[in-house]
Amino acid sequence: MTLQNVTVIIPAHNRPERLRRLLDYYSRTDIKVLVPDSSDHPFADAEKYPDITYLHRPKLHFLLKLKEVLPMISTPYVLYCADDDFAVPSGIAQMTAFLDEHPDYSTAQGHYLTFTPHKGKISFYPRYIRYFDKQVTGDTPRERLLQEKNMYASLLYSVIRTQAFQRMYAACFNPDGSLRFRNLFLAEEFFNHAALIFGKYATLPYFYSARERIRGSATETTVPVSVIKTSHKYREEYQGFLLALSELLVAREDDTLEDAFSFICSISDMPKDTAEISGKRKIMEFTHKHPLLRWVNRLADWRYTQKGLKAVQGMQSYPCTFSTPEKEEIIKAIEQS
């Protein structure tokens, strides 16, 4: 199996032990690795990985780190892998093979597991199970963006065509090089929309990624998108987000910027969750803030895990309770770190 046609970008930040673990994991492949690292201190072991491209840019914003590595991507496909995750090489290969055969698709990903190391044991359970066979197959960008409503799993970590990836992120900057928006949740939503402007999307039945569950991540201190979209304080940032998507849409369709902007506004205003799911999320956020109520979160997590295990029982792409070579490689990487 060769992965010479794909680049993995690892946007590292202050987790050197996780970065080392992931680089060891990929050192057994021929995948091209770019590491834009915004950590306070440079990665001490960078020289031990001569085949990677490592850039230390302390405290640099995620999108500015990305801007620097965009010209370095020379492969036809690219993906992100967080430094605490494992994007599975065989799964990546399945995505690139699919995209090779389906030129009208811009992006694809497979099935995810979440893992939690605890007291010498590593527990795996399914993630994003509500739409494990989700497809977005509209023939036009507008059709695809309308189909995106109620998307449960983000596209951010999917394999995407490099040409689309580079063009979408070029739109994130003003002519003077400044960022149009900075919020990380907004950046993820931008990716989801932009990827569908460029083409169709598929979820394929292969084990694709294992994501470690870590408390205290950057997302827990990021301003929610709902606030960005409604607060006057962030109006300029939100307008920059909408304008970037509108320009991408105009470039793909014969439309005016005014009409494209109006459409993007309507898409952005659509609720991503049903009222029931939104209500449950608010309850979980409330109970998590109060230590005496966190048992509610633990119970909800347990119930979700059991529901997920039942839903994916017998599916080879969700190796939660059985062994596969791909899963054993991840376990080995965790245990040796």
N, C-alpha and C positions, 0 to 999 in steps of 0.2 A: 504493500500500500504506500503510495506516495502522496505527499501534501505540498508539493512544490508549486502548486497553483493557488495557494492561499496564504494570507498573512494573518497572524493573530496579534492584536494590539492589547497589551496588558497595561491599563492606566493605573499604575501603582501609587499608593499613598500610605506611608507610615505603617506598613505591615511587612517588614523585611523577611520575617520567617515564613509568611505565606507566599511571598514572591519567590523565595528560594525553593520552596516546595513545588511550586508550579513550573519553574524553570527546569528543575530536575525531571519533572514529569514529561515536559516537551523535549528534553535533550535526547530522548530516544526516538525522535521523529525528525523528518526533514522540513518541518513547517518553518516558515520565516516568522521571527518574533521581533516585535517592536515594543520597547518598554519606555514610555514617557512617564517619568517618576517625579511626582511633586512632593515627595517626602522631605522632612526637615533636614535629614542627613542622607548623603549618597549611599547607595547599596554597596556594602563592603565587599560582596562576592562577585561583583559584576565581571571582573576579569576572568573568573572561572567559567564563564559562558561566552567564549569568543564568537560564537555564531549568532548571537543576538545583537540587536542595535539598542543600546541603552543611553537614555538622555536624562540627566538629573536637572530638574527645573523646580527648585524648592518653592512651595506654596503657589505655584502657577495654576490658574484655573483650568478645569478639565478641558474646556473647549479651546483654550489657548495652547495647551499641551498637544491637543489633537491637530491644531493648525500646523504645528511644526513638523509633525510626522506624515501629514497627508502626502507631500511630494515623495516620500520614501516608499510608498506602496507601489510595487511594480508587478504584483500578481493580479490575475483577473478577479479574485475574490478576497474578501476580508471579513473579519469578525472581531468583536470584543470578547475578552475573557477577563472578568474581575480577578484580582490577585488571590481571592479566597475561594475561587471556583475551579472547576475542571471541565473544559470543553473537550469532549471525547474525540480523539483522532478519527476513529472509524465512523463516528456520527458526522463529523465535519466532512469526511470523504463522501458520505452518502448525499449530503446537501449539495456539494459541488457537482457531483455526477448528475443529480436531478436538474440543477440549474443549467448545466451543459446541454441537457436534452430538452429543456423548456425555456427558450429565449424570451418568452413573454412574462416570465417570473423574474422579479428582481431580488427576492429574498426567500429563505426557507430555514426552518429549524425543526428539531425533533422533540423528544420528550425529556423532561427534567426530573431529577431527584433532588431532594434536600438531604443533607447529612449533618449529623451532630456527633462529634467525638466527646465521649464522657466516660471517665474512669476506665480507660483502656478499651472501651467498646465503641464501635462506630455504628450508629443507627441510621438507616436510610428509609425515606418515605417519599411518596410521589408529590409532585408539585404541578400546579397549573392543570389540574385534571378536568376542570369544567369544560374546557374546549380543547381536548387533546387531539382532535381531528379538524381543527379550524382551518378553513381555506378562505381566501379573499380572491375572487376570480372575475371581478368586473372587468369589462373590456376597456373602460376609460378611467382616468384618474378620479373623476367625480363619483363614478359608480363604486369604485373601490373604497374611497373615503367614506361613503355612506354605509358600506358593508362593515366598516370597522367598528361601528357602534356596538357596545357591549363586549369588545375584545377583552378577554380575561388576562391573557399572557402578553407581555410586552414583546416587541420585535427587536429590542435593543441588542440582544446577544445572538441574533440570527446571523447566518452567513449571507452576505449581500454582495452584489456586483460592485467592484471597486469604482467603476465609472460613476455609478449612482451615488456611492458613498462620498466620493470626492466632491461631486457637484452639490450635493445637499449641504455639506458642511461649509462649502465656500459661501453659501447663502446666509450663513450665520453671522457674517461680518459686514460692517459698513465699509464704504469706499476708503475710509481713513484707517481701516484695519481694526477698529474697535468692535467689541461684541455687541450684537443687537439684543441679546438676553443672556442672563447668567444662571438663572435658577436651574438646578439639576433635574428636577421633576419636569420642568418645561422642556429641557433639552431631550429628555426621554420621549415626551409626547411629540416633540418635533421629529425625532427619528421615526416614530411609528407612522406619522402622517406622510413624511417625505418618502419613506420607502415605498408606500403604496402609490404615491404620485408617479414613481418610476416604473412600477410593474406589479404583477400579482404576487400573492404570498401563499405558501403552503406549510402546513405542519405535517411532518412525515413520521411514520411509526418506527423510529429508531431511537435507541438510547443516545442522547445528545450531550447532556450536561449534568454535572452534579454540583450543587450550590450549597456552600456551608452557611449554616444559620448563625449569624453573629449579632449580638446586641451591641448597641452603641455605634452603629455605622453612621456615615455622613447623612444618609437619608432621614435619620431620626431628628436631625437638627436643621433640615432644609424647610424653607417656607412652603406650605402646601400649595399646589396649583390653584385650588379653589380661592385662596387668598390673592394670589398673583392676578387672577382673572377679574377680581371684583374690587380690589383696593386701589384707590387713587394713587397711593404711594408707588405702586408698581405699574402704573398705566403705560409709561414709556417703554418699559421692558416688554410688556405684553403686546404692545403695538409692534415692536420689533420682531417678535415671534410670528405674529400674524402676517406681517409684510414679507418675511423670509419665505414662508410657505406659499404666499400668494405669487411671488415671483417665480418660484419653482413650477407652480401650476400654469402660469402664463406661458412659460417656456415649453410646456408639454402639450398645451391646448391652444387653439386659435381663439383667444379671449382677451378682453381688456383687463388691466390691472384692477380697475374698480369692481368689475363683476367677480373676478377671482377673489378679491379681498372680502367681498360680501359673502361668498360661498364658504371661504375658510372660516370666517367668523361664525357662521351657522354650524359648521362642523365642530368647531372648538367649543361651542356652547352646548352641544349634545351631551347628556349625561352618559358616562361610561358604565355605570352600574344601574341595576334596577333599584327601586326605592327600598326593597327588602334588604339587598346587599349593602346599600349605603347606610341604612339604619344599623345593621349589625356592626359595620366598621366603626361607626361613631361610638357605639357602646363599648367596643373593644379598646378604642383609644381612651375612652373615659376611665375604664377599669384599670388599664395599664398605668395610668398616672397616680393611682391610689394603691399603695402597698397592701392594704387590707383586702382589696378587691381583686388582686392579681390571680387569685385562685380561679376566677372566672375565665381569664385568658388561658390558664393552663388546662382547664377543662375543655375549653373550645379547641385548643390545639390538639388535645388527645382525641376528641371526637372527629376533628377534621382528618387526622392521621388515619383513624380506623375506617372512616368513610372512604378515604383515598385508597387504602390498601385493598378494600373490598372491590372498589371500582376497577382497579387495574389488575386484579387477580388473573393470572394466566397470560398476561401480556409480556412478551419478551423484551419490549422496549422500556419496561419499568422493573428492573431487577432489584426490587426492595428486599424480598425475602429469599432470594436464591442467588447463586453465584454465576457470574459470567467473566470471561477474561478481561473485559473492559472495567468491570467493577473491581476485580482483584487488583488491577493496575493502580486504581485510585486508592484503594486501601493500603497498598504497598507504599505509595507516595506519602500518604498521611502518616503511616507508622514510622517511616524512615526520617521524617522531618523533625 
